[in-house]
């Protein structure tokens, strides 16, 4: 089965864990990414080209933390989404 990803024409509320404070956000053509004050990166949306950063091409309507950055000890500082890409400025 193909995952259905809704495309919102207007802003919609998103459930993130309560203790997270978002410091930056960027939207691509079909995906979104946020950086938290704690240096975590969360992504969701259409992931066909791996732009969500989860090591696969799965899509998700739910925000998921990009675990690879945490595993490498990297802190996300800023994120910029392109049409089908995601660029992240990180610190060690």
PyMOL Python script that loads the backbone (N, CA, C, O; Angstrom):
from pymol import cmd

cmd.read_pdbstr("""\
ATOM      1  N   UNK A   1       0.761  -1.176   0.000  1.00  0.00           N
ATOM      2  CA  UNK A   1       0.000   0.000   0.000  1.00  0.00           C
ATOM      3  C   UNK A   1       0.817   1.263   0.000  1.00  0.00           C
ATOM      4  O   UNK A   1       1.834   1.380   0.683  1.00  0.00           O
ATOM      5  N   UNK A   2       0.350   2.186  -0.771  1.00  0.00           N
ATOM      6  CA  UNK A   2       0.950   3.505  -0.822  1.00  0.00           C
ATOM      7  C   UNK A   2       0.408   4.347   0.316  1.00  0.00           C
ATOM      8  O   UNK A   2      -0.796   4.357   0.572  1.00  0.00           O
ATOM      9  N   UNK A   3       1.301   5.057   1.002  1.00  0.00           N
ATOM     10  CA  UNK A   3       0.875   5.919   2.102  1.00  0.00           C
ATOM     11  C   UNK A   3       0.163   7.141   1.551  1.00  0.00           C
ATOM     12  O   UNK A   3       0.599   7.734   0.564  1.00  0.00           O
ATOM     13  N   UNK A   4      -0.926   7.512   2.191  1.00  0.00           N
ATOM     14  CA  UNK A   4      -1.630   8.732   1.813  1.00  0.00           C
ATOM     15  C   UNK A   4      -1.110   9.868   2.675  1.00  0.00           C
ATOM     16  O   UNK A   4      -1.115   9.770   3.903  1.00  0.00           O
ATOM     17  N   UNK A   5      -0.664  10.937   2.049  1.00  0.00           N
ATOM     18  CA  UNK A   5      -0.193  12.113   2.763  1.00  0.00           C
ATOM     19  C   UNK A   5      -1.106  13.269   2.393  1.00  0.00           C
ATOM     20  O   UNK A   5      -1.226  13.640   1.225  1.00  0.00           O
ATOM     21  N   UNK A   6      -1.742  13.826   3.405  1.00  0.00           N
ATOM     22  CA  UNK A   6      -2.630  14.945   3.123  1.00  0.00           C
ATOM     23  C   UNK A   6      -1.809  16.196   2.851  1.00  0.00           C
ATOM     24  O   UNK A   6      -0.761  16.408   3.463  1.00  0.00           O
ATOM     25  N   UNK A   7      -2.283  17.009   1.945  1.00  0.00           N
ATOM     26  CA  UNK A   7      -1.635  18.281   1.642  1.00  0.00           C
ATOM     27  C   UNK A   7      -2.562  19.375   2.133  1.00  0.00           C
ATOM     28  O   UNK A   7      -3.702  19.487   1.682  1.00  0.00           O
ATOM     29  N   UNK A   8      -2.067  20.179   3.058  1.00  0.00           N
ATOM     30  CA  UNK A   8      -2.863  21.225   3.678  1.00  0.00           C
ATOM     31  C   UNK A   8      -2.680  22.532   2.930  1.00  0.00           C
ATOM     32  O   UNK A   8      -1.553  22.995   2.754  1.00  0.00           O
ATOM     33  N   UNK A   9      -3.763  23.123   2.494  1.00  0.00           N
ATOM     34  CA  UNK A   9      -3.687  24.420   1.819  1.00  0.00           C
ATOM     35  C   UNK A   9      -3.598  25.570   2.819  1.00  0.00           C
ATOM     36  O   UNK A   9      -3.216  26.683   2.457  1.00  0.00           O
ATOM     37  N   UNK A  10      -3.951  25.302   4.079  1.00  0.00           N
ATOM     38  CA  UNK A  10      -3.944  26.318   5.121  1.00  0.00           C
ATOM     39  C   UNK A  10      -3.163  25.789   6.323  1.00  0.00           C
ATOM     40  O   UNK A  10      -2.994  24.576   6.451  1.00  0.00           O
ATOM     41  N   UNK A  11      -2.686  26.663   7.201  1.00  0.00           N
ATOM     42  CA  UNK A  11      -1.977  26.195   8.400  1.00  0.00           C
ATOM     43  C   UNK A  11      -2.830  25.224   9.202  1.00  0.00           C
ATOM     44  O   UNK A  11      -4.051  25.365   9.280  1.00  0.00           O
ATOM     45  N   UNK A  12      -2.176  24.244   9.792  1.00  0.00           N
ATOM     46  CA  UNK A  12      -2.861  23.258  10.620  1.00  0.00           C
ATOM     47  C   UNK A  12      -2.054  23.040  11.888  1.00  0.00           C
ATOM     48  O   UNK A  12      -0.828  23.156  11.875  1.00  0.00           O
ATOM     49  N   UNK A  13      -2.732  22.727  12.980  1.00  0.00           N
ATOM     50  CA  UNK A  13      -2.055  22.433  14.236  1.00  0.00           C
ATOM     51  C   UNK A  13      -1.291  21.121  14.110  1.00  0.00           C
ATOM     52  O   UNK A  13      -1.734  20.191  13.437  1.00  0.00           O
ATOM     53  N   UNK A  14      -0.145  21.063  14.764  1.00  0.00           N
ATOM     54  CA  UNK A  14       0.695  19.876  14.746  1.00  0.00           C
ATOM     55  C   UNK A  14       1.012  19.480  16.171  1.00  0.00           C
ATOM     56  O   UNK A  14       1.344  20.333  16.993  1.00  0.00           O
ATOM     57  N   UNK A  15       0.914  18.214  16.470  1.00  0.00           N
ATOM     58  CA  UNK A  15       1.248  17.720  17.802  1.00  0.00           C
ATOM     59  C   UNK A  15       2.729  17.372  17.869  1.00  0.00           C
ATOM     60  O   UNK A  15       3.198  16.455  17.194  1.00  0.00           O
ATOM     61  N   UNK A  16       3.454  18.117  18.691  1.00  0.00           N
ATOM     62  CA  UNK A  16       4.846  17.808  19.023  1.00  0.00           C
ATOM     63  C   UNK A  16       4.889  17.545  20.521  1.00  0.00           C
ATOM     64  O   UNK A  16       4.017  18.013  21.253  1.00  0.00           O
ATOM     65  N   UNK A  17       5.892  16.802  20.991  1.00  0.00           N
ATOM     66  CA  UNK A  17       6.001  16.609  22.444  1.00  0.00           C
ATOM     67  C   UNK A  17       5.994  17.964  23.160  1.00  0.00           C
ATOM     68  O   UNK A  17       6.602  18.920  22.678  1.00  0.00           O
ATOM     69  N   UNK A  18       5.317  18.052  24.297  1.00  0.00           N
ATOM     70  CA  UNK A  18       5.102  19.320  24.988  1.00  0.00           C
ATOM     71  C   UNK A  18       6.374  20.043  25.402  1.00  0.00           C
ATOM     72  O   UNK A  18       6.379  21.272  25.475  1.00  0.00           O
ATOM     73  N   UNK A  19       7.443  19.321  25.671  1.00  0.00           N
ATOM     74  CA  UNK A  19       8.653  19.965  26.164  1.00  0.00           C
ATOM     75  C   UNK A  19       9.519  20.561  25.052  1.00  0.00           C
ATOM     76  O   UNK A  19      10.575  21.125  25.340  1.00  0.00           O
ATOM     77  N   UNK A  20       9.100  20.451  23.799  1.00  0.00           N
ATOM     78  CA  UNK A  20       9.879  20.988  22.691  1.00  0.00           C
ATOM     79  C   UNK A  20       9.540  22.445  22.426  1.00  0.00           C
ATOM     80  O   UNK A  20       8.373  22.837  22.415  1.00  0.00           O
ATOM     81  N   UNK A  21      10.587  23.242  22.210  1.00  0.00           N
ATOM     82  CA  UNK A  21      10.407  24.626  21.797  1.00  0.00           C
ATOM     83  C   UNK A  21      11.007  24.762  20.407  1.00  0.00           C
ATOM     84  O   UNK A  21      12.199  24.523  20.217  1.00  0.00           O
ATOM     85  N   UNK A  22      10.194  25.143  19.443  1.00  0.00           N
ATOM     86  CA  UNK A  22      10.639  25.265  18.060  1.00  0.00           C
ATOM     87  C   UNK A  22      11.366  26.593  17.874  1.00  0.00           C
ATOM     88  O   UNK A  22      10.863  27.648  18.260  1.00  0.00           O
ATOM     89  N   UNK A  23      12.560  26.526  17.275  1.00  0.00           N
ATOM     90  CA  UNK A  23      13.334  27.749  17.019  1.00  0.00           C
ATOM     91  C   UNK A  23      13.382  28.096  15.537  1.00  0.00           C
ATOM     92  O   UNK A  23      13.733  29.220  15.178  1.00  0.00           O
ATOM     93  N   UNK A  24      13.034  27.140  14.665  1.00  0.00           N
ATOM     94  CA  UNK A  24      13.039  27.412  13.240  1.00  0.00           C
ATOM     95  C   UNK A  24      12.171  26.431  12.491  1.00  0.00           C
ATOM     96  O   UNK A  24      11.985  25.292  12.918  1.00  0.00           O
ATOM     97  N   UNK A  25      11.637  26.882  11.362  1.00  0.00           N
ATOM     98  CA  UNK A  25      10.779  26.032  10.543  1.00  0.00           C
ATOM     99  C   UNK A  25      10.994  26.375   9.076  1.00  0.00           C
ATOM    100  O   UNK A  25      11.273  27.525   8.734  1.00  0.00           O
ATOM    101  N   UNK A  26      10.864  25.376   8.214  1.00  0.00           N
ATOM    102  CA  UNK A  26      10.957  25.600   6.776  1.00  0.00           C
ATOM    103  C   UNK A  26      10.045  24.601   6.077  1.00  0.00           C
ATOM    104  O   UNK A  26       9.850  23.478   6.542  1.00  0.00           O
ATOM    105  N   UNK A  27       9.490  25.038   4.945  1.00  0.00           N
ATOM    106  CA  UNK A  27       8.579  24.189   4.179  1.00  0.00           C
ATOM    107  C   UNK A  27       9.099  24.000   2.764  1.00  0.00           C
ATOM    108  O   UNK A  27       9.514  24.959   2.112  1.00  0.00           O
ATOM    109  N   UNK A  28       9.074  22.760   2.294  1.00  0.00           N
ATOM    110  CA  UNK A  28       9.363  22.459   0.905  1.00  0.00           C
ATOM    111  C   UNK A  28       8.054  22.413   0.143  1.00  0.00           C
ATOM    112  O   UNK A  28       7.031  22.904   0.621  1.00  0.00           O
ATOM    113  N   UNK A  29       8.087  21.825  -1.038  1.00  0.00           N
ATOM    114  CA  UNK A  29       6.843  21.772  -1.805  1.00  0.00           C
ATOM    115  C   UNK A  29       5.840  20.810  -1.191  1.00  0.00           C
ATOM    116  O   UNK A  29       4.631  21.012  -1.309  1.00  0.00           O
ATOM    117  N   UNK A  30       6.337  19.755  -0.530  1.00  0.00           N
ATOM    118  CA  UNK A  30       5.436  18.764   0.057  1.00  0.00           C
ATOM    119  C   UNK A  30       5.943  18.223   1.388  1.00  0.00           C
ATOM    120  O   UNK A  30       5.482  17.177   1.845  1.00  0.00           O
ATOM    121  N   UNK A  31       6.878  18.917   2.007  1.00  0.00           N
ATOM    122  CA  UNK A  31       7.369  18.480   3.312  1.00  0.00           C
ATOM    123  C   UNK A  31       7.727  19.692   4.168  1.00  0.00           C
ATOM    124  O   UNK A  31       7.898  20.804   3.667  1.00  0.00           O
ATOM    125  N   UNK A  32       7.835  19.444   5.477  1.00  0.00           N
ATOM    126  CA  UNK A  32       8.122  20.495   6.436  1.00  0.00           C
ATOM    127  C   UNK A  32       9.167  19.987   7.421  1.00  0.00           C
ATOM    128  O   UNK A  32       9.228  18.793   7.715  1.00  0.00           O
ATOM    129  N   UNK A  33       9.991  20.904   7.929  1.00  0.00           N
ATOM    130  CA  UNK A  33      11.007  20.559   8.919  1.00  0.00           C
ATOM    131  C   UNK A  33      11.049  21.640   9.987  1.00  0.00           C
ATOM    132  O   UNK A  33      10.873  22.822   9.689  1.00  0.00           O
ATOM    133  N   UNK A  34      11.282  21.237  11.229  1.00  0.00           N
ATOM    134  CA  UNK A  34      11.472  22.182  12.321  1.00  0.00           C
ATOM    135  C   UNK A  34      12.734  21.830  13.086  1.00  0.00           C
ATOM    136  O   UNK A  34      13.110  20.664  13.212  1.00  0.00           O
ATOM    137  N   UNK A  35      13.377  22.873  13.592  1.00  0.00           N
ATOM    138  CA  UNK A  35      14.527  22.733  14.484  1.00  0.00           C
ATOM    139  C   UNK A  35      14.066  23.183  15.859  1.00  0.00           C
ATOM    140  O   UNK A  35      13.366  24.186  15.991  1.00  0.00           O
ATOM    141  N   UNK A  36      14.462  22.434  16.883  1.00  0.00           N
ATOM    142  CA  UNK A  36      14.089  22.801  18.247  1.00  0.00           C
ATOM    143  C   UNK A  36      15.240  23.551  18.915  1.00  0.00           C
ATOM    144  O   UNK A  36      16.383  23.496  18.460  1.00  0.00           O
ATOM    145  N   UNK A  37      14.917  24.246  19.992  1.00  0.00           N
ATOM    146  CA  UNK A  37      15.959  24.948  20.762  1.00  0.00           C
ATOM    147  C   UNK A  37      17.000  23.976  21.300  1.00  0.00           C
ATOM    148  O   UNK A  37      18.137  24.367  21.567  1.00  0.00           O
ATOM    149  N   UNK A  38      16.620  22.718  21.458  1.00  0.00           N
ATOM    150  CA  UNK A  38      17.544  21.688  21.930  1.00  0.00           C
ATOM    151  C   UNK A  38      18.394  21.083  20.828  1.00  0.00           C
ATOM    152  O   UNK A  38      19.180  20.174  21.095  1.00  0.00           O
ATOM    153  N   UNK A  39      18.258  21.562  19.589  1.00  0.00           N
ATOM    154  CA  UNK A  39      19.092  21.082  18.497  1.00  0.00           C
ATOM    155  C   UNK A  39      18.587  19.845  17.787  1.00  0.00           C
ATOM    156  O   UNK A  39      19.344  19.195  17.066  1.00  0.00           O
ATOM    157  N   UNK A  40      17.325  19.508  17.975  1.00  0.00           N
ATOM    158  CA  UNK A  40      16.754  18.355  17.291  1.00  0.00           C
ATOM    159  C   UNK A  40      16.080  18.807  16.003  1.00  0.00           C
ATOM    160  O   UNK A  40      15.625  19.945  15.887  1.00  0.00           O
ATOM    161  N   UNK A  41      16.027  17.895  15.040  1.00  0.00           N
ATOM    162  CA  UNK A  41      15.352  18.148  13.773  1.00  0.00           C
ATOM    163  C   UNK A  41      14.184  17.188  13.641  1.00  0.00           C
ATOM    164  O   UNK A  41      14.348  15.977  13.789  1.00  0.00           O
ATOM    165  N   UNK A  42      13.005  17.728  13.361  1.00  0.00           N
ATOM    166  CA  UNK A  42      11.800  16.938  13.116  1.00  0.00           C
ATOM    167  C   UNK A  42      11.326  17.227  11.701  1.00  0.00           C
ATOM    168  O   UNK A  42      11.327  18.377  11.263  1.00  0.00           O
ATOM    169  N   UNK A  43      10.917  16.175  10.980  1.00  0.00           N
ATOM    170  CA  UNK A  43      10.427  16.341   9.612  1.00  0.00           C
ATOM    171  C   UNK A  43       9.153  15.530   9.415  1.00  0.00           C
ATOM    172  O   UNK A  43       8.887  14.565  10.132  1.00  0.00           O
ATOM    173  N   UNK A  44       8.368  15.954   8.413  1.00  0.00           N
ATOM    174  CA  UNK A  44       7.168  15.201   8.030  1.00  0.00           C
ATOM    175  C   UNK A  44       6.723  15.643   6.652  1.00  0.00           C
ATOM    176  O   UNK A  44       7.137  16.690   6.154  1.00  0.00           O
ATOM    177  N   UNK A  45       5.875  14.833   6.043  1.00  0.00           N
ATOM    178  CA  UNK A  45       5.360  15.119   4.711  1.00  0.00           C
ATOM    179  C   UNK A  45       5.742  14.038   3.724  1.00  0.00           C
ATOM    180  O   UNK A  45       5.881  12.867   4.078  1.00  0.00           O
ATOM    181  N   UNK A  46       5.909  14.450   2.482  1.00  0.00           N
ATOM    182  CA  UNK A  46       6.235  13.535   1.394  1.00  0.00           C
ATOM    183  C   UNK A  46       7.736  13.260   1.425  1.00  0.00           C
ATOM    184  O   UNK A  46       8.532  14.199   1.461  1.00  0.00           O
ATOM    185  N   UNK A  47       8.133  11.997   1.413  1.00  0.00           N
ATOM    186  CA  UNK A  47       9.543  11.649   1.556  1.00  0.00           C
ATOM    187  C   UNK A  47      10.126  10.848   0.414  1.00  0.00           C
ATOM    188  O   UNK A  47      11.156  10.200   0.595  1.00  0.00           O
ATOM    189  N   UNK A  48       9.507  10.867  -0.758  1.00  0.00           N
ATOM    190  CA  UNK A  48       9.911   9.999  -1.869  1.00  0.00           C
ATOM    191  C   UNK A  48      11.401  10.072  -2.192  1.00  0.00           C
ATOM    192  O   UNK A  48      11.987   9.054  -2.563  1.00  0.00           O
ATOM    193  N   UNK A  49      12.026  11.226  -2.065  1.00  0.00           N
ATOM    194  CA  UNK A  49      13.430  11.382  -2.425  1.00  0.00           C
ATOM    195  C   UNK A  49      14.359  11.396  -1.213  1.00  0.00           C
ATOM    196  O   UNK A  49      15.510  11.818  -1.323  1.00  0.00           O
ATOM    197  N   UNK A  50      13.871  10.939  -0.063  1.00  0.00           N
ATOM    198  CA  UNK A  50      14.698  10.887   1.137  1.00  0.00           C
ATOM    199  C   UNK A  50      14.853  12.222   1.841  1.00  0.00           C
ATOM    200  O   UNK A  50      15.664  12.347   2.758  1.00  0.00           O
ATOM    201  N   UNK A  51      14.082  13.226   1.423  1.00  0.00           N
ATOM    202  CA  UNK A  51      14.237  14.567   1.962  1.00  0.00           C
ATOM    203  C   UNK A  51      13.833  14.707   3.427  1.00  0.00           C
ATOM    204  O   UNK A  51      14.096  15.741   4.040  1.00  0.00           O
ATOM    205  N   UNK A  52      13.201  13.689   3.994  1.00  0.00           N
ATOM    206  CA  UNK A  52      12.843  13.759   5.409  1.00  0.00           C
ATOM    207  C   UNK A  52      14.011  13.373   6.311  1.00  0.00           C
ATOM    208  O   UNK A  52      13.992  13.655   7.510  1.00  0.00           O
ATOM    209  N   UNK A  53      15.027  12.729   5.736  1.00  0.00           N
ATOM    210  CA  UNK A  53      16.246  12.435   6.497  1.00  0.00           C
ATOM    211  C   UNK A  53      16.186  11.220   7.395  1.00  0.00           C
ATOM    212  O   UNK A  53      16.995  11.096   8.315  1.00  0.00           O
ATOM    213  N   UNK A  54      15.243  10.315   7.152  1.00  0.00           N
ATOM    214  CA  UNK A  54      15.098   9.141   8.010  1.00  0.00           C
ATOM    215  C   UNK A  54      15.750   7.886   7.421  1.00  0.00           C
ATOM    216  O   UNK A  54      15.561   6.784   7.935  1.00  0.00           O
ATOM    217  N   UNK A  55      16.509   8.059   6.352  1.00  0.00           N
ATOM    218  CA  UNK A  55      17.212   6.925   5.770  1.00  0.00           C
ATOM    219  C   UNK A  55      16.360   6.070   4.861  1.00  0.00           C
ATOM    220  O   UNK A  55      16.761   4.965   4.495  1.00  0.00           O
ATOM    221  N   UNK A  56      15.187   6.562   4.490  1.00  0.00           N
ATOM    222  CA  UNK A  56      14.307   5.817   3.594  1.00  0.00           C
ATOM    223  C   UNK A  56      13.528   6.810   2.740  1.00  0.00           C
ATOM    224  O   UNK A  56      13.792   8.012   2.779  1.00  0.00           O
ATOM    225  N   UNK A  57      12.584   6.313   1.982  1.00  0.00           N
ATOM    226  CA  UNK A  57      11.771   7.204   1.149  1.00  0.00           C
ATOM    227  C   UNK A  57      10.311   7.193   1.605  1.00  0.00           C
ATOM    228  O   UNK A  57       9.402   7.477   0.825  1.00  0.00           O
ATOM    229  N   UNK A  58      10.103   6.860   2.884  1.00  0.00           N
ATOM    230  CA  UNK A  58       8.742   6.811   3.436  1.00  0.00           C
ATOM    231  C   UNK A  58       8.213   8.222   3.671  1.00  0.00           C
ATOM    232  O   UNK A  58       8.972   9.145   3.968  1.00  0.00           O
ATOM    233  N   UNK A  59       6.909   8.371   3.533  1.00  0.00           N
ATOM    234  CA  UNK A  59       6.228   9.623   3.826  1.00  0.00           C
ATOM    235  C   UNK A  59       5.536   9.499   5.176  1.00  0.00           C
ATOM    236  O   UNK A  59       5.235   8.392   5.622  1.00  0.00           O
ATOM    237  N   UNK A  60       5.283  10.635   5.828  1.00  0.00           N
ATOM    238  CA  UNK A  60       4.649  10.603   7.139  1.00  0.00           C
ATOM    239  C   UNK A  60       3.860  11.879   7.382  1.00  0.00           C
ATOM    240  O   UNK A  60       4.345  12.976   7.105  1.00  0.00           O
ATOM    241  N   UNK A  61       2.650  11.737   7.897  1.00  0.00           N
ATOM    242  CA  UNK A  61       1.847  12.886   8.314  1.00  0.00           C
ATOM    243  C   UNK A  61       2.194  13.314   9.734  1.00  0.00           C
ATOM    244  O   UNK A  61       1.741  14.362  10.196  1.00  0.00           O
ATOM    245  N   UNK A  62       2.991  12.514  10.425  1.00  0.00           N
ATOM    246  CA  UNK A  62       3.381  12.808  11.797  1.00  0.00           C
ATOM    247  C   UNK A  62       4.834  13.264  11.837  1.00  0.00           C
ATOM    248  O   UNK A  62       5.684  12.694  11.152  1.00  0.00           O
ATOM    249  N   UNK A  63       5.120  14.285  12.631  1.00  0.00           N
ATOM    250  CA  UNK A  63       6.501  14.748  12.801  1.00  0.00           C
ATOM    251  C   UNK A  63       7.331  13.644  13.444  1.00  0.00           C
ATOM    252  O   UNK A  63       6.927  13.043  14.440  1.00  0.00           O
ATOM    253  N   UNK A  64       8.499  13.388  12.855  1.00  0.00           N
ATOM    254  CA  UNK A  64       9.422  12.377  13.392  1.00  0.00           C
ATOM    255  C   UNK A  64      10.793  13.003  13.561  1.00  0.00           C
ATOM    256  O   UNK A  64      11.250  13.754  12.699  1.00  0.00           O
ATOM    257  N   UNK A  65      11.452  12.696  14.675  1.00  0.00           N
ATOM    258  CA  UNK A  65      12.791  13.205  14.917  1.00  0.00           C
ATOM    259  C   UNK A  65      13.785  12.497  14.004  1.00  0.00           C
ATOM    260  O   UNK A  65      13.707  11.282  13.820  1.00  0.00           O
ATOM    261  N   UNK A  66      14.715  13.252  13.434  1.00  0.00           N
ATOM    262  CA  UNK A  66      15.758  12.676  12.583  1.00  0.00           C
ATOM    263  C   UNK A  66      16.827  12.105  13.514  1.00  0.00           C
ATOM    264  O   UNK A  66      17.661  12.837  14.047  1.00  0.00           O
ATOM    265  N   UNK A  67      16.788  10.801  13.696  1.00  0.00           N
ATOM    266  CA  UNK A  67      17.648  10.115  14.661  1.00  0.00           C
ATOM    267  C   UNK A  67      19.119  10.106  14.254  1.00  0.00           C
ATOM    268  O   UNK A  67      19.994  10.054  15.118  1.00  0.00           O
ATOM    269  N   UNK A  68      19.402  10.156  12.961  1.00  0.00           N
ATOM    270  CA  UNK A  68      20.791  10.109  12.495  1.00  0.00           C
ATOM    271  C   UNK A  68      21.618  11.243  13.098  1.00  0.00           C
ATOM    272  O   UNK A  68      22.769  11.032  13.482  1.00  0.00           O
ATOM    273  N   UNK A  69      21.046  12.434  13.182  1.00  0.00           N
ATOM    274  CA  UNK A  69      21.786  13.559  13.760  1.00  0.00           C
ATOM    275  C   UNK A  69      22.128  13.293  15.218  1.00  0.00           C
ATOM    276  O   UNK A  69      23.247  13.562  15.656  1.00  0.00           O
ATOM    277  N   UNK A  70      21.182  12.773  15.960  1.00  0.00           N
ATOM    278  CA  UNK A  70      21.403  12.475  17.376  1.00  0.00           C
ATOM    279  C   UNK A  70      22.474  11.398  17.530  1.00  0.00           C
ATOM    280  O   UNK A  70      23.342  11.506  18.396  1.00  0.00           O
ATOM    281  N   UNK A  71      22.417  10.361  16.696  1.00  0.00           N
ATOM    282  CA  UNK A  71      23.378   9.262  16.772  1.00  0.00           C
ATOM    283  C   UNK A  71      24.807   9.727  16.476  1.00  0.00           C
ATOM    284  O   UNK A  71      25.769   9.170  17.005  1.00  0.00           O
ATOM    285  N   UNK A  72      24.937  10.747  15.632  1.00  0.00           N
ATOM    286  CA  UNK A  72      26.259  11.279  15.278  1.00  0.00           C
ATOM    287  C   UNK A  72      26.698  12.405  16.203  1.00  0.00           C
ATOM    288  O   UNK A  72      27.772  12.976  16.007  1.00  0.00           O
ATOM    289  N   UNK A  73      25.900  12.734  17.198  1.00  0.00           N
ATOM    290  CA  UNK A  73      26.235  13.800  18.129  1.00  0.00           C
ATOM    291  C   UNK A  73      26.172  15.189  17.506  1.00  0.00           C
ATOM    292  O   UNK A  73      26.910  16.087  17.912  1.00  0.00           O
ATOM    293  N   UNK A  74      25.296  15.369  16.523  1.00  0.00           N
ATOM    294  CA  UNK A  74      25.174  16.639  15.826  1.00  0.00           C
ATOM    295  C   UNK A  74      23.961  17.414  16.335  1.00  0.00           C
ATOM    296  O   UNK A  74      22.912  16.838  16.625  1.00  0.00           O
ATOM    297  N   UNK A  75      24.125  18.720  16.436  1.00  0.00           N
ATOM    298  CA  UNK A  75      23.059  19.610  16.895  1.00  0.00           C
ATOM    299  C   UNK A  75      22.567  20.439  15.716  1.00  0.00           C
ATOM    300  O   UNK A  75      23.342  21.183  15.115  1.00  0.00           O
ATOM    301  N   UNK A  76      21.298  20.317  15.383  1.00  0.00           N
ATOM    302  CA  UNK A  76      20.714  21.105  14.292  1.00  0.00           C
ATOM    303  C   UNK A  76      20.569  22.549  14.746  1.00  0.00           C
ATOM    304  O   UNK A  76      20.027  22.822  15.818  1.00  0.00           O
ATOM    305  N   UNK A  77      21.058  23.473  13.921  1.00  0.00           N
ATOM    306  CA  UNK A  77      20.977  24.897  14.234  1.00  0.00           C
ATOM    307  C   UNK A  77      19.965  25.614  13.343  1.00  0.00           C
ATOM    308  O   UNK A  77      19.278  26.533  13.788  1.00  0.00           O
ATOM    309  N   UNK A  78      19.880  25.192  12.091  1.00  0.00           N
ATOM    310  CA  UNK A  78      19.007  25.859  11.122  1.00  0.00           C
ATOM    311  C   UNK A  78      18.618  24.860  10.045  1.00  0.00           C
ATOM    312  O   UNK A  78      19.381  23.943   9.744  1.00  0.00           O
ATOM    313  N   UNK A  79      17.440  25.029   9.466  1.00  0.00           N
ATOM    314  CA  UNK A  79      16.980  24.150   8.395  1.00  0.00           C
ATOM    315  C   UNK A  79      16.362  24.998   7.291  1.00  0.00           C
ATOM    316  O   UNK A  79      15.675  25.985   7.551  1.00  0.00           O
ATOM    317  N   UNK A  80      16.623  24.589   6.054  1.00  0.00           N
ATOM    318  CA  UNK A  80      16.039  25.219   4.873  1.00  0.00           C
ATOM    319  C   UNK A  80      15.593  24.108   3.941  1.00  0.00           C
ATOM    320  O   UNK A  80      16.397  23.271   3.530  1.00  0.00           O
ATOM    321  N   UNK A  81      14.305  24.102   3.608  1.00  0.00           N
ATOM    322  CA  UNK A  81      13.769  23.094   2.695  1.00  0.00           C
ATOM    323  C   UNK A  81      13.705  23.662   1.288  1.00  0.00           C
ATOM    324  O   UNK A  81      13.293  24.803   1.081  1.00  0.00           O
ATOM    325  N   UNK A  82      14.119  22.850   0.325  1.00  0.00           N
ATOM    326  CA  UNK A  82      13.934  23.167  -1.079  1.00  0.00           C
ATOM    327  C   UNK A  82      12.722  22.396  -1.573  1.00  0.00           C
ATOM    328  O   UNK A  82      12.013  21.781  -0.776  1.00  0.00           O
ATOM    329  N   UNK A  83      12.475  22.421  -2.881  1.00  0.00           N
ATOM    330  CA  UNK A  83      11.310  21.704  -3.401  1.00  0.00           C
ATOM    331  C   UNK A  83      11.285  20.229  -2.982  1.00  0.00           C
ATOM    332  O   UNK A  83      10.258  19.738  -2.514  1.00  0.00           O
ATOM    333  N   UNK A  84      12.401  19.526  -3.148  1.00  0.00           N
ATOM    334  CA  UNK A  84      12.483  18.105  -2.780  1.00  0.00           C
ATOM    335  C   UNK A  84      13.766  17.814  -2.025  1.00  0.00           C
ATOM    336  O   UNK A  84      14.313  16.715  -2.118  1.00  0.00           O
ATOM    337  N   UNK A  85      14.244  18.788  -1.284  1.00  0.00           N
ATOM    338  CA  UNK A  85      15.482  18.641  -0.521  1.00  0.00           C
ATOM    339  C   UNK A  85      15.333  19.295   0.843  1.00  0.00           C
ATOM    340  O   UNK A  85      14.426  20.095   1.071  1.00  0.00           O
ATOM    341  N   UNK A  86      16.245  18.937   1.749  1.00  0.00           N
ATOM    342  CA  UNK A  86      16.298  19.572   3.060  1.00  0.00           C
ATOM    343  C   UNK A  86      17.765  19.805   3.391  1.00  0.00           C
ATOM    344  O   UNK A  86      18.577  18.880   3.356  1.00  0.00           O
ATOM    345  N   UNK A  87      18.094  21.045   3.710  1.00  0.00           N
ATOM    346  CA  UNK A  87      19.461  21.423   4.097  1.00  0.00           C
ATOM    347  C   UNK A  87      19.460  21.769   5.572  1.00  0.00           C
ATOM    348  O   UNK A  87      18.614  22.526   6.049  1.00  0.00           O
ATOM    349  N   UNK A  88      20.435  21.195   6.297  1.00  0.00           N
ATOM    350  CA  UNK A  88      20.489  21.417   7.750  1.00  0.00           C
ATOM    351  C   UNK A  88      21.879  21.903   8.119  1.00  0.00           C
ATOM    352  O   UNK A  88      22.877  21.276   7.765  1.00  0.00           O
ATOM    353  N   UNK A  89      21.943  23.023   8.834  1.00  0.00           N
ATOM    354  CA  UNK A  89      23.198  23.515   9.389  1.00  0.00           C
ATOM    355  C   UNK A  89      23.338  22.886  10.775  1.00  0.00           C
ATOM    356  O   UNK A  89      22.474  23.070  11.633  1.00  0.00           O
ATOM    357  N   UNK A  90      24.425  22.144  10.994  1.00  0.00           N
ATOM    358  CA  UNK A  90      24.611  21.441  12.256  1.00  0.00           C
ATOM    359  C   UNK A  90      25.917  21.833  12.916  1.00  0.00           C
ATOM    360  O   UNK A  90      26.836  22.320  12.257  1.00  0.00           O
ATOM    361  N   UNK A  91      25.994  21.618  14.216  1.00  0.00           N
ATOM    362  CA  UNK A  91      27.214  21.798  15.018  1.00  0.00           C
ATOM    363  C   UNK A  91      27.521  20.484  15.696  1.00  0.00           C
ATOM    364  O   UNK A  91      26.614  19.723  16.032  1.00  0.00           O
ATOM    365  N   UNK A  92      28.807  20.213  15.898  1.00  0.00           N
ATOM    366  CA  UNK A  92      29.197  19.000  16.631  1.00  0.00           C
ATOM    367  C   UNK A  92      29.149  19.259  18.111  1.00  0.00           C
ATOM    368  O   UNK A  92      29.441  18.365  18.904  1.00  0.00           O
TER     369      UNK A  92
END
""", "prot")
cmd.dss("prot")
cmd.show_as("cartoon", "prot")
cmd.util.cbc("prot")
cmd.orient("prot")
